[in-house]
Amino acid sequence: MQSKQPTIPGIFGFLGCFGILVFVPFIHPIAILAMLIAVSVHECAHAWMAKRLGDDTAEHAGRLTLNPLSHIDPLGALMFLIVGFGWARPVPVDPSSFRHPKRDNAVVALAGPASNLILAFLAFIGLALLMPASPQSSMELLSIGDGGSVTQVFLTHFFAASLFVNLALMAFNLLPIAPLDGSKIIEPFVPLSLQDAYDAMLQYGPFILLGLILFESFLPVRILSGWVHGIVDIVLTAFAALPI
């Protein structure tokens, strides 16, 4: 996630909603390692793309780095460990520094999820090399066994956790709700007639998102978990169809 306001919660925010549905099988040191890598690459990708497009705000803030300590919010990390819900520090971006503010800001926003997709693909290749049959859905990922040597077991679980974490992180951040990346990605395509409504959504987006997270279990339709699981399964199916 990238933002001009460093107080807005970052991409850890989805964990409370999907902890039971997605991440419980991976809540151990291997999963934490995969999450730290995913978050660090995601945030660094925002900073790197912003600098490429002319804004060095994130670089001056020390965010153009893969060091997780530069991206993790201490309170957000503590809350994640205690209750399974937390947040990272958003990358500061100044769109006025870009030649094409709306378009370039969207590209910067897209860089985060794109980096997670790349990491997920690399993890999938790792699994394909280690396993005779690659997982083709999120449910198959949950049934990965513990056979093999210690090294093979570690790598299998690390690649599985990295694959699932990165895809879930990508999918969640593509939601077109502020302050998630998806809200910035779609901004250049918002018609002028809907601009006022879009601006209002940006203002109230964090409250909408928090409401969806808190009341996910009570909604007749599981909006957030359905979105994430749907995208994860679609991408896994696409990966599995590749001649690897």
C-alpha positions as CSV (number, residue, x, y, z in Angstrom):
1,M,0.0,0.0,0.0
2,Q,1.2,3.5,-0.7
3,S,-0.2,6.7,0.8
4,K,0.5,10.3,1.5
5,Q,-0.8,9.8,5.0
6,P,1.6,7.5,7.0
7,T,-1.0,6.9,9.7
8,I,-3.3,4.9,7.4
9,P,-3.0,1.1,8.2
10,G,-1.1,-0.8,5.6
11,I,-1.3,-4.3,4.0
12,F,-1.2,-6.3,7.2
13,G,-4.8,-5.2,7.8
14,F,-6.4,-8.2,6.1
15,L,-5.0,-10.8,8.5
16,G,-7.7,-10.5,11.1
17,C,-10.4,-11.3,8.5
18,F,-8.7,-14.2,6.9
19,G,-6.7,-15.7,9.8
20,I,-8.9,-18.7,10.3
21,L,-9.9,-19.2,6.7
22,V,-6.4,-18.9,5.1
23,F,-3.5,-18.5,7.5
24,V,-4.0,-20.7,10.5
25,P,-2.2,-23.7,8.8
26,F,0.8,-21.4,8.3
27,I,1.0,-19.4,11.5
28,H,4.5,-20.5,12.5
29,P,8.0,-19.1,12.0
30,I,8.1,-20.2,8.3
31,A,4.9,-18.3,7.6
32,I,6.2,-15.2,9.5
33,L,9.4,-15.3,7.4
34,A,7.3,-15.5,4.2
35,M,5.1,-12.7,5.4
36,L,8.1,-10.5,6.3
37,I,9.5,-11.0,2.8
38,A,6.2,-10.4,1.1
39,V,5.5,-7.2,3.0
40,S,9.1,-5.9,2.5
41,V,9.1,-6.5,-1.2
42,H,5.6,-5.1,-1.6
43,E,6.4,-1.8,0.1
44,C,9.9,-1.5,-1.5
45,A,8.3,-2.0,-4.9
46,H,6.0,1.0,-4.3
47,A,9.1,3.1,-3.3
48,W,11.2,1.9,-6.2
49,M,8.5,2.6,-8.8
50,A,7.8,6.0,-7.3
51,K,11.5,6.9,-7.6
52,R,11.5,5.6,-11.2
53,L,8.6,8.0,-12.0
54,G,10.2,11.0,-10.4
55,D,9.1,11.0,-6.7
56,D,11.9,10.4,-4.2
57,T,9.8,11.0,-1.1
58,A,9.8,7.3,-0.1
59,E,13.6,7.1,-0.7
60,H,14.2,10.1,1.6
61,A,12.0,8.4,4.2
62,G,14.2,5.3,4.1
63,R,11.6,3.1,2.5
64,L,13.6,2.1,-0.6
65,T,14.9,-1.0,1.1
66,L,14.1,-4.6,1.7
67,N,14.8,-4.3,5.4
68,P,11.5,-5.3,7.1
69,L,12.3,-3.1,10.1
70,S,11.8,-0.1,7.8
71,H,8.3,-1.2,6.8
72,I,6.8,-2.9,9.9
73,D,4.8,-0.7,12.3
74,P,5.7,-1.8,15.8
75,L,2.2,-1.5,17.2
76,G,0.7,-3.1,14.1
77,A,3.2,-6.0,14.3
78,L,2.4,-6.5,18.0
79,M,-1.3,-6.5,17.4
80,F,-0.8,-9.1,14.6
81,L,1.1,-11.4,17.1
82,I,-1.6,-11.0,19.8
83,V,-4.9,-10.9,17.9
84,G,-3.9,-11.8,14.3
85,F,-4.7,-8.3,13.0
86,G,-2.1,-5.7,12.3
87,W,-0.8,-3.3,9.8
88,A,2.4,-2.1,8.0
89,R,3.6,1.4,7.5
90,P,2.4,2.8,4.2
91,V,4.9,4.2,1.7
92,P,4.7,8.0,1.5
93,V,4.1,9.1,-2.1
94,D,3.7,12.6,-3.5
95,P,1.8,12.4,-6.8
96,S,2.5,16.0,-7.6
97,S,6.1,15.0,-8.4
98,F,4.9,12.8,-11.3
99,R,4.6,14.0,-14.9
100,H,1.2,12.3,-15.1
101,P,-0.1,12.3,-11.5
102,K,-3.1,10.1,-11.8
103,R,-1.6,7.6,-14.2
104,D,1.8,7.4,-12.5
105,N,0.2,7.1,-9.0
106,A,-1.8,4.1,-10.3
107,V,1.4,2.5,-11.6
108,V,3.1,3.0,-8.3
109,A,0.1,1.4,-6.6
110,L,0.1,-1.5,-9.0
111,A,3.8,-2.2,-8.3
112,G,3.0,-3.6,-4.9
113,P,0.6,-6.3,-5.9
114,A,2.7,-7.0,-9.1
115,S,5.7,-7.7,-6.9
116,N,3.6,-10.2,-4.8
117,L,2.5,-11.9,-8.0
118,I,6.1,-12.4,-9.1
119,L,7.1,-13.8,-5.7
120,A,4.1,-16.1,-5.8
121,F,5.2,-17.4,-9.2
122,L,8.7,-18.0,-8.0
123,A,7.3,-19.9,-5.0
124,F,5.1,-22.0,-7.3
125,I,8.2,-22.9,-9.4
126,G,9.9,-24.0,-6.2
127,L,7.0,-26.2,-5.3
128,A,6.8,-27.6,-8.8
129,L,10.5,-28.7,-8.5
130,L,9.9,-30.2,-5.0
131,M,6.5,-31.9,-5.5
132,P,5.4,-34.4,-8.1
133,A,2.0,-32.7,-8.4
134,S,1.8,-29.0,-8.0
135,P,-1.2,-27.6,-6.0
136,Q,-4.0,-26.3,-8.3
137,S,-6.2,-24.7,-5.7
138,S,-6.1,-23.0,-2.3
139,M,-7.6,-26.1,-0.7
140,E,-4.9,-28.4,-2.1
141,L,-2.3,-26.0,-0.6
142,L,-3.7,-26.7,2.8
143,S,-3.1,-30.5,2.5
144,I,0.6,-30.3,1.7
145,G,2.3,-33.2,3.6
146,D,5.5,-33.4,5.6
147,G,7.3,-36.2,3.7
148,G,10.9,-36.0,2.7
149,S,14.1,-34.7,4.2
150,V,14.3,-31.8,6.7
151,T,15.5,-29.5,4.0
152,Q,12.8,-30.6,1.6
153,V,10.1,-30.2,4.2
154,F,11.3,-26.7,5.1
155,L,11.5,-25.6,1.5
156,T,8.1,-27.1,0.7
157,H,6.4,-25.4,3.6
158,F,8.2,-22.1,2.9
159,F,7.3,-22.1,-0.8
160,A,3.7,-23.0,0.1
161,A,3.4,-20.3,2.7
162,S,5.1,-17.8,0.4
163,L,2.8,-18.7,-2.5
164,F,-0.4,-18.4,-0.4
165,V,0.7,-15.3,1.5
166,N,1.7,-13.4,-1.6
167,L,-1.4,-14.3,-3.6
168,A,-3.7,-13.3,-0.7
169,L,-1.7,-10.1,-0.2
170,M,-2.0,-9.3,-3.9
171,A,-5.7,-10.1,-4.1
172,F,-6.6,-8.1,-1.0
173,N,-4.7,-5.1,-2.1
174,L,-6.4,-5.1,-5.4
175,L,-9.8,-4.4,-3.7
176,P,-10.9,-1.0,-5.0
177,I,-11.5,0.4,-1.5
178,A,-9.3,3.1,0.0
179,P,-6.6,3.0,1.3
180,L,-5.8,-0.3,-0.6
181,D,-3.9,-0.2,-3.8
182,G,-6.9,-1.1,-5.9
183,S,-8.5,2.3,-5.1
184,K,-5.5,4.1,-6.7
185,I,-5.2,1.7,-9.6
186,I,-8.7,2.4,-10.9
187,E,-8.5,6.2,-10.3
188,P,-7.4,7.1,-13.9
189,F,-10.4,5.2,-15.2
190,V,-13.0,6.9,-13.1
191,P,-15.4,9.0,-15.3
192,L,-15.6,12.7,-14.4
193,S,-19.3,12.2,-13.7
194,L,-18.4,9.8,-10.9
195,Q,-15.4,11.7,-9.6
196,D,-17.2,13.2,-6.6
197,A,-18.6,9.8,-5.6
198,Y,-15.1,8.4,-5.9
199,D,-13.6,11.1,-3.8
200,A,-16.2,10.4,-1.1
201,M,-15.3,6.7,-1.2
202,L,-11.6,7.6,-0.7
203,Q,-12.5,9.6,2.4
204,Y,-14.7,6.9,3.9
205,G,-12.9,4.0,2.5
206,P,-10.9,3.0,5.6
207,F,-14.2,2.9,7.6
208,I,-15.9,0.8,4.9
209,L,-13.0,-1.6,4.8
210,L,-12.9,-1.9,8.6
211,G,-16.6,-2.5,8.7
212,L,-16.3,-5.3,6.1
213,I,-13.5,-6.9,8.0
214,L,-15.3,-6.7,11.4
215,F,-18.6,-7.9,10.1
216,E,-17.4,-10.4,7.5
217,S,-18.7,-13.4,9.4
218,F,-22.2,-11.8,9.8
219,L,-22.7,-10.8,6.1
220,P,-24.9,-13.1,3.9
221,V,-22.1,-13.0,1.3
222,R,-18.5,-13.3,2.3
223,I,-17.2,-10.4,0.2
224,L,-13.6,-10.2,1.3
225,S,-12.8,-13.9,1.8
226,G,-14.7,-14.7,-1.4
227,W,-12.7,-12.1,-3.4
228,V,-9.4,-13.3,-2.0
229,H,-10.0,-17.1,-2.3
230,G,-11.5,-16.6,-5.8
231,I,-8.4,-14.7,-7.1
232,V,-6.0,-17.2,-5.3
233,D,-7.7,-20.1,-7.0
234,I,-7.8,-18.4,-10.4
235,V,-4.1,-17.6,-10.3
236,L,-3.2,-21.1,-9.0
237,T,-5.1,-22.7,-11.8
238,A,-3.3,-20.4,-14.3
239,F,0.1,-21.3,-12.8
240,A,-0.7,-25.0,-12.9
241,A,-1.6,-24.8,-16.6
242,L,1.9,-23.5,-17.5
243,P,4.3,-26.1,-19.0
244,I,6.7,-26.1,-16.0
